[in-house]
Amino acid sequence: MSNKSHKDPNKKHYFTTVSIEETQQVFAKIAQQNCEIHLWKKGHEEEDIEVFEVFNYLPLRKRLLLRKKGSLLIKLIPTTLLNENIFFKIPYEKFNYLSTGILLKDDETKEYVINLCNEVFKGQQRTNYRLATGPHITVQFKMDETVFEALDISAGGISTIIPITEKERFKKGRIIEGCILRFNKKNYDIPKALIAGVWEQKDRDGDILPELKIGVQFLDLTKEVEESLVQHVNSEARGEEIRKKFFMK
């Protein structure tokens, strides 16, 4: 089989730089609406996120003022992020706003503060993100008693490569029952899978390869599996974006 395409199917979705003018406009609205802001330490994962809310924005001083969000008990627990280099993400309307900084506490007001010294990025929030497999993303899909390595995954399906000799077996429109998805060591039962598309593959010289790419659509997912899969894909997608933007320059 040929190597996977070097084209990133989500390239157009990765975070883009936000101008100073847009930052000022959006962050003013974020503060007015007391939007959530998610903070986590560099190198840590999603389960280590602490949730605050933005209650003021000082554009001239380039400052976000925060307070902890949650129950009274949660608010009383000291944050582990104080004086640390952190990432932050603010979900607002259809976008996520992301940057880095140091979480500080004002000695006089006792308020939490982030000074906006670094670039701010934004990207669309995803409900059905298509995530390419790679070093951190592994996806296998078992259908018709055969396990395939996927090229990418979304909450609605996967794509994979099959030998051209299997063309008749995996015709477009065929529905296969009793499939299993294995996504980063977690298994999901897929009651039915539809072969939604079949495409021939070519090498760099334009010559047709002895293999086909197929698109597989998940059918009849339970509500619980669908919600879990959406959350899992989006969580891994955010991790990929962070690695690409901040660790792989």
C-alpha positions as CSV (number, residue, x, y, z in Angstrom):
1,M,0.0,0.0,0.0
2,S,1.1,3.6,-0.6
3,N,1.9,6.0,2.2
4,K,-0.9,8.0,3.6
5,S,-1.5,11.4,2.0
6,H,0.6,14.2,3.3
7,K,-2.3,16.6,2.9
8,D,-4.0,17.4,6.3
9,P,-7.8,17.1,5.9
10,N,-8.3,19.6,8.7
11,K,-5.7,22.2,7.7
12,K,-8.3,24.8,6.9
13,H,-9.7,24.4,10.4
14,Y,-6.5,24.9,12.4
15,F,-6.3,28.0,14.6
16,T,-5.6,31.2,12.8
17,T,-4.2,34.4,14.3
18,V,-6.7,36.9,15.6
19,S,-6.0,40.6,15.0
20,I,-5.7,43.0,17.9
21,E,-8.9,44.7,16.8
22,E,-10.9,41.5,16.8
23,T,-9.4,40.4,20.1
24,Q,-10.6,43.6,21.7
25,Q,-14.1,43.4,20.3
26,V,-14.5,39.7,21.1
27,F,-12.9,39.7,24.5
28,A,-15.1,42.7,25.6
29,K,-18.2,40.6,24.7
30,I,-16.7,37.5,26.4
31,A,-16.3,39.5,29.6
32,Q,-19.7,41.1,29.4
33,Q,-21.3,37.6,29.1
34,N,-19.0,36.1,31.8
35,C,-18.0,33.3,29.4
36,E,-16.1,30.2,30.6
37,I,-12.3,30.0,30.1
38,H,-10.5,26.7,30.4
39,L,-7.0,26.7,31.7
40,W,-4.4,23.9,31.8
41,K,-0.7,23.6,32.4
42,K,1.7,23.2,29.5
43,G,2.1,19.5,28.7
44,H,-1.0,18.4,30.7
45,E,-4.1,16.8,29.3
46,E,-7.8,17.6,29.3
47,E,-8.6,16.0,32.6
48,D,-6.3,18.6,34.3
49,I,-8.4,21.5,33.1
50,E,-9.6,24.1,35.6
51,V,-12.6,26.2,34.7
52,F,-12.8,29.9,35.4
53,E,-15.0,32.6,34.0
54,V,-14.0,36.0,32.5
55,F,-15.7,38.9,34.3
56,N,-13.7,41.8,33.0
57,Y,-11.4,42.7,30.1
58,L,-9.0,45.7,30.2
59,P,-7.9,46.4,26.6
60,L,-5.4,49.1,27.4
61,R,-3.6,46.9,29.9
62,K,-4.2,43.8,27.8
63,R,-5.6,41.9,30.8
64,L,-8.3,39.3,31.4
65,L,-9.7,39.2,34.9
66,L,-11.0,35.8,36.0
67,R,-12.7,34.1,38.9
68,K,-13.1,30.4,39.6
69,K,-16.3,28.8,38.4
70,G,-18.2,26.1,40.1
71,S,-19.6,25.3,43.6
72,L,-18.5,27.2,46.7
73,L,-16.2,24.2,47.6
74,I,-14.6,24.3,44.2
75,K,-14.0,28.0,44.5
76,L,-12.4,27.6,47.9
77,I,-9.9,25.0,46.6
78,P,-6.6,26.8,45.6
79,T,-5.7,26.6,41.9
80,T,-2.7,24.6,41.0
81,L,-2.0,26.9,38.0
82,L,-1.0,30.1,39.8
83,N,2.3,31.6,38.4
84,E,2.4,28.8,35.9
85,N,2.7,28.9,32.1
86,I,-0.7,27.9,30.9
87,F,-2.8,27.4,27.8
88,F,-6.3,28.8,27.8
89,K,-9.3,28.3,25.6
90,I,-12.5,30.3,25.5
91,P,-15.5,28.8,23.7
92,Y,-17.5,31.7,22.3
93,E,-20.3,31.5,19.7
94,K,-18.9,29.2,16.9
95,F,-15.3,29.6,17.8
96,N,-12.6,28.6,20.3
97,Y,-10.1,31.3,21.2
98,L,-6.8,30.0,22.4
99,S,-3.5,31.5,23.7
100,T,-0.9,31.1,26.3
101,G,0.2,33.2,29.3
102,I,0.9,33.1,33.0
103,L,-1.9,33.0,35.6
104,L,-1.3,35.7,38.2
105,K,-3.2,36.9,41.3
106,D,-3.5,40.6,42.0
107,D,-2.1,41.3,45.5
108,E,-4.5,44.1,46.2
109,T,-7.8,42.9,44.6
110,K,-7.1,39.2,45.0
111,E,-8.4,38.7,41.4
112,Y,-6.9,36.2,39.0
113,V,-5.3,37.8,36.0
114,I,-3.9,36.8,32.6
115,N,-1.8,39.3,30.8
116,L,-2.4,39.0,27.0
117,C,1.2,39.2,25.8
118,N,1.1,36.4,23.2
119,E,-0.8,35.8,20.0
120,V,-4.4,34.8,20.2
121,F,-5.7,32.1,17.8
122,K,-9.2,31.0,16.9
123,G,-10.7,28.0,15.2
124,Q,-14.2,26.7,14.7
125,Q,-15.8,24.6,17.4
126,R,-16.3,21.1,16.0
127,T,-19.2,18.8,16.2
128,N,-18.1,16.4,13.5
129,Y,-14.4,17.0,13.1
130,R,-12.5,14.8,10.7
131,L,-9.3,13.8,12.4
132,A,-6.3,12.3,10.6
133,T,-4.6,9.3,12.1
134,G,-0.9,9.7,13.1
135,P,1.6,9.2,15.9
136,H,-0.9,10.2,18.6
137,I,-4.1,8.9,16.8
138,T,-4.6,5.2,16.1
139,V,-7.9,3.9,14.6
140,Q,-8.7,0.3,13.6
141,F,-12.1,-0.7,12.2
142,K,-13.3,-4.3,12.1
143,M,-15.9,-5.0,9.5
144,D,-16.8,-8.2,7.7
145,E,-14.4,-10.0,10.1
146,T,-11.4,-8.0,8.8
147,V,-9.5,-5.3,10.7
148,F,-8.5,-2.2,8.8
149,E,-6.2,0.6,9.8
150,A,-8.1,3.9,9.3
151,L,-6.7,7.0,7.5
152,D,-9.0,9.3,9.5
153,I,-12.0,9.4,11.8
154,S,-15.0,11.6,12.6
155,A,-18.0,10.9,14.8
156,G,-19.8,9.8,11.7
157,G,-17.3,7.5,10.1
158,I,-13.8,6.6,8.9
159,S,-11.9,6.1,5.7
160,T,-9.4,3.4,5.0
161,I,-7.4,1.7,2.2
162,I,-8.3,-1.7,0.8
163,P,-6.6,-3.8,-1.9
164,I,-8.2,-3.4,-5.3
165,T,-8.8,-7.2,-5.1
166,E,-11.4,-6.5,-2.5
167,K,-13.4,-4.2,-4.8
168,E,-16.4,-6.5,-5.1
169,R,-16.5,-7.2,-1.4
170,F,-16.7,-3.5,-0.4
171,K,-18.9,-2.0,-3.1
172,K,-20.4,1.4,-2.6
173,G,-23.8,1.1,-1.0
174,R,-23.1,-2.1,0.9
175,I,-24.2,-2.2,4.5
176,I,-22.2,-4.3,7.0
177,E,-23.5,-5.3,10.4
178,G,-21.8,-5.9,13.7
179,C,-18.7,-3.7,13.3
180,I,-16.2,-2.6,16.0
181,L,-14.3,0.6,16.1
182,R,-11.1,0.8,18.2
183,F,-10.0,4.5,18.7
184,N,-6.9,5.1,20.8
185,K,-7.4,1.9,22.9
186,K,-11.2,2.5,23.4
187,N,-13.7,0.2,21.7
188,Y,-17.1,1.3,20.3
189,D,-19.8,-1.0,18.9
190,I,-21.0,0.1,15.5
191,P,-24.3,-1.7,14.7
192,K,-24.1,-1.0,11.0
193,A,-21.6,0.6,8.6
194,L,-22.4,1.9,5.1
195,I,-19.7,1.9,2.3
196,A,-20.5,5.5,1.4
197,G,-17.7,6.0,-1.2
198,V,-15.0,4.2,-3.2
199,W,-12.1,6.1,-4.9
200,E,-9.2,4.8,-6.9
201,Q,-5.7,5.9,-5.7
202,K,-2.8,7.3,-7.7
203,D,0.8,7.8,-7.0
204,R,2.7,11.1,-7.5
205,D,3.2,10.4,-11.2
206,G,-0.5,9.9,-11.7
207,D,-0.3,6.1,-12.1
208,I,-3.2,4.1,-10.7
209,L,-2.3,2.1,-7.6
210,P,-3.6,-1.5,-6.9
211,E,-5.7,-0.2,-4.0
212,L,-8.8,1.8,-3.2
213,K,-9.8,4.3,-0.6
214,I,-13.3,3.7,0.9
215,G,-15.4,6.0,3.1
216,V,-17.4,4.2,5.7
217,Q,-20.4,5.8,7.4
218,F,-21.6,4.7,10.9
219,L,-25.3,3.8,11.1
220,D,-27.7,3.2,14.0
221,L,-25.4,4.4,16.7
222,T,-27.0,4.6,20.2
223,K,-27.2,8.1,21.6
224,E,-24.7,7.2,24.3
225,V,-22.1,5.9,21.8
226,E,-22.6,8.9,19.4
227,E,-22.2,11.4,22.2
228,S,-19.1,9.6,23.6
229,L,-17.6,9.4,20.1
230,V,-18.2,13.1,19.4
231,Q,-16.6,14.0,22.7
232,H,-13.6,11.7,22.1
233,V,-12.9,12.9,18.6
234,N,-13.2,16.6,19.6
235,S,-10.9,16.0,22.6
236,E,-8.2,14.3,20.5
237,A,-8.7,17.1,17.8
238,R,-7.9,19.8,20.3
239,G,-4.9,17.9,21.5
240,E,-3.7,17.7,17.9
241,E,-4.2,21.4,17.3
242,I,-2.2,22.3,20.5
243,R,0.7,20.0,19.4
244,K,0.7,21.5,15.9
245,K,0.5,25.1,17.0
246,F,2.7,25.1,20.1
247,F,5.0,22.1,20.0
248,M,5.7,21.5,16.4
249,K,6.9,24.9,15.1
